[in-house]
Amino acid sequence: TLDEAEAPLYARALVVATGADSRWLGVPGEHEYRGRGVSSCATCDGYLYRGKDVVVVGGGDSAAEEALLLARTSRSVTMIVRRGVLRASRSLATR
């Protein structure tokens, strides 16, 4: 998990898994980099990150599903969740 005390996290790409409707984070650069490293759909854009380290922001079922999809082709997948709690269903969380 990340918290305010840790160093900034830098990534070449970011997939924001926010559920059925995209809920953006509102962080600096998010809007400017949409379609250029920041995405909200692993199914649509996952191929762009083939062989790369990716980060999925979110801890629910949608984020877990996106992370599993990206894990098939990406070098690594890191999930960032709020309050350090993965809220995905047990069947998704144990994969």
Solvent accessible surface area in square Angstrom, and as a share of the most:
residue,aa,sasa,rsa
1,T,116,0.67
2,L,77,0.38
3,D,89,0.46
4,E,182,0.82
5,A,98,0.76
6,E,85,0.38
7,A,81,0.63
8,P,98,0.62
9,L,93,0.46
10,Y,183,0.69
11,A,57,0.45
12,R,217,0.79
13,A,5,0.04
14,L,33,0.16
15,V,0,0.00
16,V,0,0.00
17,A,7,0.06
18,T,17,0.10
19,G,31,0.30
20,A,114,0.88
21,D,108,0.56
22,S,56,0.36
23,R,158,0.58
24,W,78,0.28
25,L,80,0.40
26,G,67,0.65
27,V,71,0.41
28,P,137,0.86
29,G,23,0.23
30,E,10,0.04
31,H,130,0.58
32,E,95,0.43
33,Y,122,0.46
34,R,92,0.34
35,G,66,0.64
36,R,168,0.61
37,G,13,0.12
38,V,15,0.09
39,S,6,0.04
40,S,37,0.24
41,C,36,0.22
42,A,2,0.01
43,T,106,0.61
44,C,79,0.47
45,D,41,0.21
46,G,7,0.07
47,Y,141,0.54
48,L,84,0.42
49,Y,12,0.05
50,R,148,0.54
51,G,44,0.43
52,K,94,0.40
53,D,70,0.36
54,V,1,0.01
55,V,11,0.06
56,V,0,0.00
57,V,24,0.14
58,G,17,0.16
59,G,0,0.00
60,G,22,0.21
61,D,64,0.33
62,S,42,0.27
63,A,2,0.02
64,A,6,0.04
65,E,95,0.43
66,E,28,0.13
67,A,9,0.07
68,L,50,0.25
69,L,55,0.28
70,L,2,0.01
71,A,59,0.46
72,R,190,0.69
73,T,49,0.28
74,S,14,0.09
75,R,173,0.63
76,S,49,0.32
77,V,41,0.24
78,T,70,0.41
79,M,60,0.27
80,I,36,0.18
81,V,19,0.11
82,R,152,0.55
83,R,185,0.68
84,G,41,0.40
85,V,84,0.48
86,L,74,0.37
87,R,112,0.41
88,A,12,0.09
89,S,49,0.32
90,R,202,0.74
91,S,75,0.49
92,L,22,0.11
93,A,45,0.35
94,T,105,0.61
95,R,186,0.68
